[in-house]
Amino acid sequence: MPRGGPIGQTGVVIREIETVQTFLTDSEIDRLIADYNSGMSMRELSQKYGVHRGTVARHLRRHNVAIRSLGLDEAEQADAVRMFRGGVSVRAISTRMGVGRRAIRTDLVKAGVTEAELLVSKARRRDSLV
C-alpha cells in the first residue's frame, strides 16, 4: 500500500482516519439530551456515549437545549471558598467538585478570594514539594 493510505478509484491517495468515529442514533441522541437535562455533565455524557465533548455540545445545540454555564453555583462557590481557606488546593477542590481548575479559580475570585490569597496558596504548595 502506498504511503499515506490506500489509492481510490481515481488514483488519488485516500486519507486514513486514525480516530474511530462514533455516530449516535436518534434514540441515543434523545437519551443524551434527557441525561443532560437530568444533570449529567458534558464530560460524563461524552464518556457514557463514547463521543467527544464537542460532539455532545453540537447535538445539544442542534436540538436547542440550553447549555448550562460552566463553574459552580452559589452554594458550591461557598463550599469551594471554605475548602480553599481551610488549606485545600485549587487542584484538590477541582477534583472533588468535578470542575476544571480554571473554573474553580474564576469562581473563587468571584466569591471574594483575592489574587494575593491564590498566590500564597500556590507558593505554599510549591514549597511543600521541595
Backbone as CSV, one residue per row, in Angstrom:
resi,resn,N_x,N_y,N_z,CA_x,CA_y,CA_z,C_x,C_y,C_z
1,MET,0.851,-1.177,0.000,0.000,0.000,0.000,0.894,1.236,0.000
2,PRO,0.621,2.239,-0.814,1.442,3.438,-0.869,1.382,4.202,0.445
3,ARG,2.412,4.973,0.668,2.484,5.784,1.878,1.359,6.811,1.878
4,GLY,0.656,6.947,2.996,-0.417,7.921,3.102,-1.789,7.299,3.029
5,GLY,-1.896,6.061,2.634,-3.200,5.420,2.622,-3.471,4.714,1.315
6,PRO,-4.598,4.061,1.226,-4.938,3.330,0.002,-5.266,4.282,-1.138
7,ILE,-5.163,3.762,-2.359,-5.473,4.565,-3.543,-6.912,4.292,-3.946
8,GLY,-7.657,5.367,-4.171,-9.047,5.250,-4.578,-9.170,4.955,-6.058
9,GLN,-10.396,4.885,-6.571,-10.652,4.563,-7.973,-10.060,5.594,-8.913
10,THR,-9.908,6.840,-8.426,-9.382,7.898,-9.294,-7.859,7.941,-9.266
11,GLY,-7.240,7.077,-8.487,-5.784,7.067,-8.394,-5.246,8.016,-7.341
12,VAL,-6.123,8.694,-6.620,-5.721,9.637,-5.581,-5.619,8.887,-4.256
13,VAL,-4.592,9.240,-3.477,-4.428,8.609,-2.174,-5.562,9.052,-1.261
14,ILE,-6.233,8.077,-0.665,-7.324,8.351,0.262,-6.728,8.509,1.650
15,ARG,-7.110,9.562,2.316,-6.612,9.831,3.655,-7.161,8.804,4.624
16,GLU,-6.270,8.305,5.506,-6.721,7.378,6.537,-7.139,8.158,7.772
17,ILE,-8.265,7.809,8.338,-8.721,8.434,9.571,-8.260,7.548,10.713
18,GLU,-7.479,8.120,11.626,-6.901,7.331,12.700,-7.834,7.183,13.884
19,THR,-8.811,8.071,14.014,-9.725,8.020,15.130,-11.033,7.386,14.671
20,VAL,-11.513,6.447,15.454,-12.785,5.814,15.131,-13.893,6.812,15.432
21,GLN,-14.799,6.986,14.485,-15.907,7.901,14.689,-17.115,7.120,15.182
22,THR,-17.779,7.685,16.179,-18.977,7.063,16.730,-20.165,7.920,16.342
23,PHE,-21.118,7.322,15.666,-22.325,8.034,15.262,-23.467,7.587,16.165
24,LEU,-24.180,8.540,16.705,-25.287,8.224,17.596,-26.586,8.111,16.809
25,THR,-27.408,7.169,17.210,-28.727,7.027,16.595,-29.644,8.115,17.167
26,ASP,-30.798,8.293,16.539,-31.757,9.287,17.028,-32.179,8.989,18.462
27,SER,-32.379,7.716,18.785,-32.794,7.370,20.156,-31.661,7.628,21.155
28,GLU,-30.406,7.401,20.741,-29.270,7.704,21.627,-29.165,9.212,21.869
29,ILE,-29.402,10.003,20.832,-29.367,11.456,20.986,-30.474,11.906,21.932
30,ASP,-31.652,11.313,21.804,-32.751,11.639,22.724,-32.369,11.305,24.163
31,ARG,-31.723,10.140,24.371,-31.287,9.757,25.722,-30.185,10.692,26.221
32,LEU,-29.263,11.081,25.321,-28.193,12.011,25.687,-28.794,13.328,26.186
33,ILE,-29.787,13.837,25.468,-30.447,15.090,25.852,-31.143,14.922,27.201
34,ALA,-31.841,13.803,27.377,-32.520,13.548,28.653,-31.510,13.455,29.796
35,ASP,-30.383,12.785,29.554,-29.333,12.672,30.577,-28.762,14.039,30.930
36,TYR,-28.552,14.881,29.899,-28.024,16.226,30.145,-29.020,17.039,30.972
37,ASN,-30.295,16.954,30.589,-31.329,17.697,31.311,-31.520,17.194,32.740
38,SER,-31.125,15.943,32.987,-31.236,15.409,34.349,-30.014,15.745,35.194
39,GLY,-29.019,16.430,34.585,-27.901,16.915,35.377,-26.526,16.363,35.029
40,MET,-26.435,15.414,34.121,-25.116,14.885,33.762,-24.304,15.967,33.049
41,SER,-23.002,15.955,33.276,-22.116,16.925,32.620,-21.783,16.458,31.207
42,MET,-21.283,17.379,30.393,-20.887,17.018,29.036,-19.761,15.991,29.070
43,ARG,-18.864,16.114,30.018,-17.767,15.146,30.143,-18.321,13.752,30.454
44,GLU,-19.258,13.681,31.384,-19.866,12.388,31.719,-20.599,11.802,30.511
45,LEU,-21.298,12.659,29.777,-22.023,12.202,28.591,-21.067,11.708,27.514
46,SER,-19.965,12.423,27.330,-19.008,12.003,26.301,-18.432,10.633,26.639
47,GLN,-18.190,10.378,27.918,-17.683,9.063,28.324,-18.763,7.995,28.176
48,LYS,-19.977,8.306,28.579,-21.072,7.331,28.518,-21.379,6.908,27.083
49,TYR,-21.397,7.888,26.168,-21.789,7.601,24.789,-20.606,7.387,23.842
50,GLY,-19.381,7.522,24.356,-18.201,7.256,23.539,-17.961,8.260,22.430
51,VAL,-18.316,9.529,22.695,-18.094,10.582,21.710,-17.326,11.731,22.358
52,HIS,-16.811,12.633,21.553,-16.064,13.791,22.037,-17.017,14.783,22.708
53,ARG,-16.504,15.551,23.670,-17.345,16.564,24.342,-17.920,17.564,23.350
54,GLY,-17.154,17.904,22.329,-17.646,18.826,21.305,-18.834,18.253,20.552
55,THR,-18.832,16.938,20.352,-19.954,16.272,19.692,-21.199,16.346,20.572
56,VAL,-21.014,16.146,21.874,-22.139,16.268,22.812,-22.723,17.672,22.708
57,ALA,-21.863,18.677,22.766,-22.324,20.072,22.702,-23.042,20.349,21.383
58,ARG,-22.526,19.816,20.290,-23.156,20.026,18.979,-24.563,19.427,18.946
59,HIS,-24.719,18.204,19.469,-26.046,17.584,19.500,-27.006,18.417,20.345
60,LEU,-26.534,18.916,21.483,-27.393,19.720,22.352,-27.814,21.012,21.652
61,ARG,-26.851,21.689,21.004,-27.176,22.937,20.301,-28.148,22.687,19.149
62,ARG,-27.930,21.605,18.390,-28.816,21.291,17.262,-30.255,21.063,17.709
63,HIS,-30.419,20.629,18.949,-31.758,20.362,19.472,-32.234,21.475,20.406
64,ASN,-31.578,22.643,20.295,-31.968,23.847,21.048,-32.038,23.631,22.556
65,VAL,-31.109,22.834,23.076,-31.027,22.618,24.525,-30.169,23.732,25.109
66,ALA,-30.663,24.370,26.152,-29.893,25.434,26.811,-28.679,24.818,27.501
67,ILE,-27.505,25.329,27.161,-26.254,24.821,27.734,-26.046,25.481,29.092
68,ARG,-25.795,24.656,30.108,-25.526,25.191,31.444,-24.194,25.916,31.447
69,SER,-24.108,26.964,32.264,-22.843,27.681,32.357,-21.840,26.830,33.124
70,LEU,-20.578,27.018,32.798,-19.515,26.284,33.474,-19.293,26.869,34.858
71,GLY,-18.752,26.079,35.717,-18.417,26.579,37.041,-19.395,26.109,38.089
72,LEU,-19.438,26.847,39.170,-20.181,26.441,40.359,-21.370,27.353,40.617
73,ASP,-22.396,26.801,41.255,-23.487,27.660,41.698,-23.059,28.320,43.018
74,GLU,-23.920,29.167,43.579,-23.535,29.939,44.773,-23.174,29.056,45.958
75,ALA,-23.940,28.008,46.195,-23.652,27.115,47.329,-22.323,26.399,47.123
76,GLU,-22.072,25.962,45.894,-20.806,25.283,45.594,-19.633,26.264,45.712
77,GLN,-19.847,27.519,45.274,-18.799,28.537,45.432,-18.446,28.706,46.899
78,ALA,-19.461,28.774,47.748,-19.224,28.936,49.186,-18.436,27.746,49.737
79,ASP,-18.780,26.534,49.298,-18.033,25.345,49.729,-16.588,25.411,49.249
80,ALA,-16.395,25.843,47.998,-15.042,25.934,47.450,-14.201,26.943,48.234
81,VAL,-14.797,28.087,48.561,-14.084,29.108,49.335,-13.732,28.559,50.713
82,ARG,-14.687,27.882,51.355,-14.442,27.305,52.676,-13.284,26.297,52.616
83,MET,-13.297,25.435,51.591,-12.219,24.444,51.444,-10.885,25.143,51.185
84,PHE,-10.903,26.145,50.270,-9.668,26.840,49.910,-9.065,27.526,51.132
85,ARG,-9.891,28.241,51.859,-9.387,28.956,53.040,-9.036,27.989,54.170
86,GLY,-9.514,26.753,54.072,-9.149,25.717,55.034,-7.876,24.983,54.649
87,GLY,-7.246,25.417,53.551,-5.964,24.837,53.162,-6.006,23.834,52.023
88,VAL,-7.163,23.612,51.430,-7.277,22.667,50.312,-6.850,23.380,49.032
89,SER,-6.044,22.717,48.222,-5.537,23.340,46.992,-6.634,23.457,45.938
90,VAL,-6.429,24.371,44.993,-7.362,24.547,43.882,-7.482,23.233,43.114
91,ARG,-6.368,22.549,42.928,-6.383,21.264,42.210,-7.269,20.249,42.931
92,ALA,-7.130,20.153,44.241,-7.924,19.194,45.017,-9.414,19.570,44.992
93,ILE,-9.699,20.866,45.085,-11.091,21.317,45.020,-11.676,20.954,43.656
94,SER,-10.896,21.195,42.618,-11.307,20.890,41.256,-11.652,19.411,41.115
95,THR,-10.806,18.560,41.650,-11.042,17.114,41.573,-12.280,16.719,42.359
96,ARG,-12.419,17.242,43.556,-13.576,16.900,44.403,-14.892,17.336,43.786
97,MET,-14.885,18.512,43.120,-16.135,19.071,42.608,-16.387,18.736,41.138
98,GLY,-15.404,18.107,40.499,-15.591,17.718,39.108,-15.639,18.876,38.138
99,VAL,-14.923,19.952,38.470,-14.886,21.149,37.631,-13.415,21.481,37.385
100,GLY,-13.098,22.033,36.229,-11.716,22.365,35.888,-11.108,23.391,36.835
101,ARG,-9.787,23.371,36.926,-9.075,24.288,37.834,-9.328,25.751,37.480
102,ARG,-9.364,26.061,36.197,-9.613,27.466,35.812,-10.974,27.932,36.292
103,ALA,-11.981,27.067,36.141,-13.336,27.429,36.582,-13.362,27.616,38.097
104,ILE,-12.658,26.745,38.833,-12.590,26.881,40.291,-11.931,28.204,40.649
105,ARG,-10.802,28.486,40.005,-10.069,29.736,40.297,-10.962,30.941,40.005
106,THR,-11.633,30.935,38.858,-12.529,32.034,38.488,-13.631,32.202,39.522
107,ASP,-14.225,31.083,39.936,-15.309,31.156,40.913,-14.809,31.592,42.284
108,LEU,-13.590,31.202,42.653,-13.026,31.659,43.925,-12.873,33.183,43.914
109,VAL,-12.368,33.721,42.809,-12.197,35.171,42.693,-13.560,35.867,42.720
110,LYS,-14.551,35.310,41.997,-15.905,35.878,42.012,-16.464,35.921,43.430
111,ALA,-16.107,34.906,44.218,-16.635,34.794,45.584,-15.820,35.592,46.601
112,GLY,-14.794,36.322,46.133,-14.074,37.206,47.040,-12.669,36.792,47.434
113,VAL,-12.182,35.662,46.953,-10.790,35.277,47.235,-9.884,36.199,46.425
114,THR,-8.897,36.768,47.079,-8.016,37.721,46.396,-6.912,37.000,45.631
115,GLU,-6.368,37.717,44.658,-5.227,37.187,43.899,-4.070,36.872,44.847
116,ALA,-3.891,37.723,45.870,-2.811,37.503,46.838,-3.002,36.166,47.555
117,GLU,-4.239,35.848,47.952,-4.509,34.565,48.610,-4.188,33.395,47.678
118,LEU,-4.541,33.540,46.411,-4.259,32.486,45.445,-2.758,32.289,45.263
119,LEU,-2.016,33.400,45.219,-0.562,33.310,45.062,0.097,32.680,46.282
120,VAL,-0.369,33.045,47.475,0.188,32.462,48.704,-0.057,30.958,48.707
121,SER,-1.251,30.559,48.305,-1.583,29.134,48.256,-0.671,28.406,47.277
122,LYS,-0.441,29.016,46.127,0.425,28.397,45.126,1.864,28.288,45.637
123,ALA,2.335,29.335,46.271,3.711,29.321,46.820,3.827,28.269,47.930
124,ARG,2.792,28.164,48.773,2.800,27.191,49.865,2.864,25.773,49.281
125,ARG,2.109,25.518,48.241,2.120,24.201,47.597,3.481,23.916,46.961
126,ARG,4.061,24.920,46.296,5.363,24.754,45.658,6.439,24.473,46.708
127,ASP,6.391,25.198,47.823,7.381,24.999,48.888,7.265,23.619,49.530
128,SER,6.055,23.081,49.572,5.882,21.753,50.193,6.451,20.643,49.303
129,LEU,6.655,20.939,48.011,7.217,19.955,47.112,8.725,19.875,47.200
130,VAL,9.338,20.897,47.766,10.811,20.951,47.836,11.342,20.111,48.946
